[in-house]
């Protein structure tokens, strides 16, 4: 007994399969286009960054004295760095920005020598230093930070007013040494020394430990 396939039945099956494949292709293309559109939106979002407002940028630079915010560095030129990366936070606020020299910027992004937590503490400490001490006092602290062997500094006579808050907070103290050369009964220079509290303060600042 032999089976015979009629041409009419074969053609019907072909048409059904062809239509089925067409429907599958339509669904596939529709899904592909949808995914491509969503991917394009994500890519566009990643590539488009809102510009940091000039006023905010200026405040960040002033906060760090137009130098690198890392206390043992203080170099320039300066990049404005997002502490929490922009692709994660889209945050251009002052609190999320810090001034870094190009080398320290690379140490964060490439070598990971500087981590995000350290930058958060450096930023916090900048705010504390800026609110508690004057420009001259911060420069004195920078001097001790950059010169590990130094624990005293000679300042012109009657400089107490310039380092008033360092003296008040117990970070500096007069050690009694002076020029013994008087100008109107005032020594031309007097020596100020870091206290143990001052040494700890400078070391904490260098090591990215909170100064609070």
C-alpha positions, 0 to 999 in steps of 0.5 A: 500500500502506498501513500500519495501526497496531494499537491493541494495538501502540500501547498497548504502546509507550505503556506502555513509554515511560511506564514508562521515563520513570517510571524516569528520574524515580525515578533523578533524584529519588533523585540530587536527594535525595542531593545535597540531603542532602549540601549540607545537611550541608556548609551545617550544618558551615559554620554550626556553629562550636565555641565558643572555650574561655574559658581559651583566649580569656583567654590570647589576651587576656592575651598582647596585654594586652587590646588589639589585637595590631598594635603600631602600634594597641593599641586596644580593644574586642577581637575574637578572630580566627582567623589561619587562618579557621575554615571552613578549619581548624576550629582554635580553638587558642591558636596560631591565635588573635590579639586584634584591635580591630574596625577591624583585624579589618575591615582583614583581612576587608574591605579586606585591608590586613592579610594572613594572613602578617602576622598569623602574624608578629605572633602569633609576635612576641607570643610572643617579646616575652612570653617575653623581656621584662617588662610594663614593658619591653614598654610602653617598646617600645610607646612607641617604636613609637607615637612614631616621632620618639622615640629616648630615654626618661626613667625614674626613677633606679635603673630599670635593673632594670625595663629589664634585658633591654632593656639586656642585649640591647643595645636600650637604653643609658644616654646619660648624661643625668640630672636632676642633682637627687639624692635620696639620691645617686640622680638623680630621672631618667635618660635611656635611648636606643634603640641602632641595634639597638633601632631596627631591632628596633622597626621590624621589629616595626612592619613585621611582620617576624620578631624571631627 
